[in-house]
Amino acid sequence: MTPATAGVTVACRVPDPYLHFPTDLKRTERLMDLKRPIRILVVGPAIEGPEVIEKRHSRLLAALQQRLPGVGFELLDGWHGWRVAEEDFDRLRSEVAEAKPDLILWEVGTPDALASSDPGEFGDVLVRAANWAKSRDIDFVFIDPPFLPHVPHEPLYGKMVLAISAASSQARVNLFRRYAAMQYLERMQGKIGAPHPHCMSELLAEAIVRSVTR
């Protein structure tokens, strides 16, 4: 497992498996040669507040454009509340009907961890959501919770991270392993320096681009 090099700054480098999507983003890849922008809907909990989320999305858009300068991208305004996955899935269906995205990036797991949701029921919701998106020819990526080693509730995330991974495998949709990537960067601080605050946006963009250009 050698660190990724192309397109990733030194302080953000993680092993290649963290940037590998096993399933192609077929719709996104098909649209790369068209005139219109690829529409990306990012939804999930508002952990850091709206201003930080807006900056993070701007960084994601910039990182995608840097890697694919000839391709247009449009980040759609999604919701960023604190709903559990079942409620988020209900909102997702109505949001997709209005926004008509090509690619959905769903940050999931934190509200369910804090609400002590049943991991099995939580995973079932994710599988249903993934299958629903696939039936509509929409590319879909789960993003699991952040690794936050210095907060008291961090141990609650473990079961949800595992449930997201299992649901991703069962539904055969992609998972951006944010938790594992942040955990790796935390361990590597002494060797490669402190992780840059842009790292997760940069790594997510890298994973998306690798999937559509391999």
SVG drawing of the C-alpha trace seen along z (x, -y; Angstrom):
<svg xmlns="http://www.w3.org/2000/svg" viewBox="-40 -31 49 39">
<polyline fill="none" stroke="black" stroke-width="0.4" points="0.0,0.0 2.0,-2.9 0.9,-6.5 -1.0,-8.2 1.2,-10.8 -0.5,-12.2 -2.6,-15.3 -2.4,-15.1 -0.4,-17.4 2.2,-15.8 0.3,-16.5 -2.8,-14.8 -1.3,-11.6 -3.0,-8.4 -2.6,-4.8 -4.1,-4.2 -6.9,-1.9 -8.5,-4.9 -8.9,-6.5 -10.2,-3.5 -13.9,-3.2 -14.7,0.4 -17.6,-0.6 -17.4,-3.0 -19.2,-6.3 -20.8,-5.5 -23.1,-8.5 -20.4,-11.0 -18.0,-9.4 -20.5,-9.6 -21.2,-13.3 -17.5,-14.3 -17.5,-15.0 -20.8,-16.9 -21.2,-20.6 -23.3,-20.8 -21.8,-20.7 -21.9,-17.5 -24.4,-18.2 -23.3,-17.0 -25.6,-17.0 -23.8,-16.9 -26.0,-16.2 -25.3,-15.4 -25.1,-16.8 -24.0,-20.3 -21.3,-19.4 -19.1,-22.5 -21.8,-25.0 -22.9,-26.4 -19.9,-28.7 -17.4,-25.9 -19.5,-23.6 -19.7,-26.2 -15.9,-26.6 -15.5,-22.8 -17.7,-22.5 -15.9,-25.3 -12.6,-23.4 -14.1,-20.2 -15.3,-22.1 -11.9,-23.7 -10.1,-20.4 -12.3,-18.7 -11.8,-21.5 -8.0,-21.5 -7.9,-17.8 -10.3,-17.9 -9.9,-21.4 -12.0,-20.7 -15.0,-19.3 -17.7,-21.4 -19.0,-20.8 -21.9,-22.3 -22.3,-21.7 -26.0,-21.8 -27.3,-23.3 -28.3,-20.3 -29.6,-20.2 -27.3,-19.9 -29.5,-19.2 -29.2,-16.6 -31.7,-14.0 -31.1,-10.3 -30.7,-8.3 -34.3,-7.2 -35.5,-10.9 -32.6,-11.9 -33.7,-9.3 -37.2,-10.8 -35.7,-14.2 -33.3,-12.8 -36.0,-11.5 -37.8,-14.9 -34.5,-16.7 -33.4,-14.6 -36.8,-15.1 -36.2,-18.9 -32.4,-19.1 -31.9,-16.2 -28.3,-15.5 -25.9,-13.2 -23.8,-12.3 -24.9,-12.2 -22.4,-12.4 -24.1,-11.5 -22.4,-12.2 -24.0,-9.8 -23.7,-8.2 -23.0,-10.9 -26.7,-11.7 -27.4,-8.0 -24.4,-7.4 -25.4,-10.2 -29.0,-8.9 -27.9,-5.4 -29.7,-4.0 -29.8,-0.3 -26.8,0.5 -28.8,3.2 -31.8,0.9 -29.5,-1.9 -27.7,0.3 -31.0,1.4 -31.9,-2.2 -28.6,-2.8 -29.0,0.2 -32.5,-0.9 -31.3,-4.4 -28.4,-3.1 -30.6,-0.8 -33.1,-3.6 -30.4,-5.9 -29.1,-3.1 -32.5,-2.4 -32.6,-6.1 -29.1,-5.9 -27.7,-8.3 -24.1,-7.8 -23.9,-7.4 -21.2,-7.7 -21.5,-7.2 -19.2,-9.3 -18.7,-7.9 -18.3,-10.1 -15.2,-12.0 -12.6,-10.7 -12.6,-13.0 -10.3,-11.5 -10.5,-14.3 -14.3,-14.4 -16.1,-12.2 -18.7,-10.8 -16.1,-9.5 -16.5,-5.8 -20.1,-5.9 -19.0,-6.1 -17.4,-2.6 -20.6,-0.6 -21.9,-3.0 -18.7,-3.1 -18.9,0.7 -22.6,0.6 -21.9,-1.9 -19.1,0.3 -21.3,3.4 -24.2,1.5 -21.8,0.2 -20.6,3.7 -24.1,5.2 -25.5,2.5 -22.3,2.4 -22.0,-1.4 -19.0,-3.4 -17.8,-4.6 -15.4,-7.4 -13.6,-6.2 -13.3,-9.5 -13.1,-8.0 -10.2,-5.7 -8.4,-8.4 -8.5,-10.9 -7.4,-8.2 -4.4,-7.4 -3.5,-11.1 -3.8,-11.5 -1.3,-8.6 1.1,-9.9 1.3,-13.5 4.9,-13.0 6.1,-11.8 4.3,-14.0 3.2,-16.9 -0.3,-18.0 -3.1,-17.3 -4.2,-20.3 -7.8,-21.4 -8.4,-21.0 -7.4,-17.3 -10.8,-15.6 -12.0,-17.7 -8.8,-17.1 -8.9,-13.3 -12.6,-13.0 -12.0,-14.9 -9.0,-12.6 -11.1,-9.5 -13.9,-10.7 -11.4,-11.6 -9.6,-8.3 -12.9,-6.5 -13.9,-8.3 -10.5,-8.3 -9.2,-4.8"/>
</svg>
